[in-house]
Amino acid sequence: MRVAFVHSLMGQLLGGGERLIEELGRRLEEMGYEVAYVTLNFNPHLLYAPISLDKVFCINFKLLKLGFLKAYLWNLLALLSSIKCLKHFNPHIFFLSTNHSIGWILKRIFGRRIVIYVHWPEFLHRRRRGVLRRIYFALIDLLESMSFRIADAILANSHYTARALRYTVGNIKVDVAYPGVDVEEFMPEAKEELILTVSRITQAKNLEFVIRVASIVVKTHPSAKFIIAGFLHESDKPYFMRLLNLVKELGLDKNLSIIPNISDEELKRLYGKASIVLYPRIGEHFGIALIEGMSAGAVCIAADKGGPQEIIENGVTGYRLAVVEDSWAEKILELLRNPAKLKSMGEKARRITVSKFSWSALANRVHGKLVEAFTNK
């Protein structure tokens, strides 16, 4: 079976959604699938692992200066890239990880089966705020809704995402397929008093909160080390500078480092040494950094909302807390002062991740839906 993944940010960003598509594609190839990728502005250096260029169908077109037309041209160019893929690869199924609105066209006009994977419900919600935004997105919303209603299968990365999708679109069938982690790569090492945050360095991730929590912790535990690491896009450099200025302002130069565009190997090393992983974003749909941290035997602390509620067993493998600086600092200090508890919780987190959150489990789940979509009449 030939499957084309539509993820227009692949080769542009290095985030959880991009890792998912790459890993899933590789696992399906191992299962005997032929796989191709549809994207925009592809940069082969922005991949987690090399992919043969003859598997990538892409249109290069800069959208940043298009202003008002950006959302529409983004979907139009994704459609044109998909048509290019149709001509040269002729897939049986399009797996839409982004650009869901083109699904109706691919199915009704080009006769292809479509499977939709949904990562981020906040994208579905935010554009309905305000009359002008509702008018602007009306056509995209209509096509997206029509795509969901005729899709051969719909998957979401968490029950939280699935509920948000049903709330937005209506009574549709949505199955959950959790993202995975390579449990043989993200392994525990000798733990240090390292508190790690892994995230794209962008404002939506609430990284200022981590810096302020660190300023409280080091006042009473000066040996604690904090690291924020992740992909930095050119457009987020002003935000990155604001974070660096905040670190300096709070006198954290010796206790907190921010590492942009960290290598995969270095990231795995940091996970292995980290005792605690912080995930401060409010209302996150899933949180791949959480399962990466748990796989490496770290205790994770996250906002008590959204996807983390399905990942962290509160008080057993980690903690879900209200996003209040003093509460997070107090929990970090409690764990640092109790190494035996920290070690025990980290070991439990590792065991649960191995059994529940693996790429093999995701691939098997998607394989079942692809077969179901392909055989549907």
Steps between C-alpha positions, in 0.01 A plus 500: 500500500626848414447772763581870463543703819391864470685703760591839358736588788723198448843625404420843648475429873634243744207444735290217634268488200793479261667223699172306502465508121860395440490216752161378385613501137806291584299250705243457221778442247634223723150350487509495119333830406627732229518847654533856365484842661323820390628825645593863429836680499684177571847520657668154521715626789191551717422131545554268793648240263582502128219429252550425132414813302308299240242431773434871562254702290527867568436852374738767626320828555557748780178583684627737768442818296162405358307644793126476452519219241735278699248247636338444161824477304643260760217255428505564124872427479454186711233390251732567205777302669251216554405506131871480417517194727195350324670531163833345599420270796128422454417425865202291604454707817585854608579524871425865589697615801456867400284680241190299584290725278644351180371153590159552343662595166742207505215258567215641291695629200802269491335190645753427774433363846586742779601443860522812719725530805431794733776646720379835626140589585591858597549570128139397446378727779703818470396600151136520605568783742365822356265572211773597254698182566189287455432671166862467389519127581147416381605312186786313671267409788238372257747288303657370820161402642407329171834315505441369850152382410611294198836379637556126488650519850582772754767468767592737782811508716302498827148477637528871580559575133219265397252679729606841369460377143150361561405825673617697198380280213210303645414135540781324315689183583849573633744234618803571717854405400754630750833624364797286592856514620801286414544335839837354397636846417359702792663310784579586864859587586667608824262765628604851598323792664393605152154637427437489125240665276485386137284709270501704185624840611189696422266717707211254503708259710498722814876476556519818712318299766789252522750783547296651783461160668876451477559836672299376800666157517862614489450738793477200733667232283786675317645177357194444279562543127227589249521457125249607235575334164324480167460612144518873430346637181627823354167671569530422874840662555352815662325277755826309557675829578226591749557169678876563517436847642268356764766247604749782541250722681428229756868420553475143372802499270673222700187288556301514176605447139294529182625282214343571160508247216647226712614183325299182544790320666561779748129516575490129583805542723330782693182295543709214637662724763188702591327411825198722429336615177274807499222552248335837567273553202135541598244292309754291308338239275751226586865575582761277337771647725317342794526145368859560391580610855311209655678255269830639632387449860426863588215620718282733291309802626237646267194722496194314626302541181476339159719217377728475807200371695515187281876458535594574862357295784490771764726426795615169350696575182502879530284796596228705334473841660327832457734735317610690810870575545517432875322163462742377234803626693378331818453166319844519339661571837309213661631258237858626512501453877372142468725313251346161583153622406635666188667175393194283573261726308741520205522120482119471498479764226746302287302174537169661404652671196649175370163324526271780375683763293716342231530567127414137434168542682422809291598330173281200576207727581543700179551182297159376615334826395676505162382148423150595612505812279636310200236226521203730569245507218 
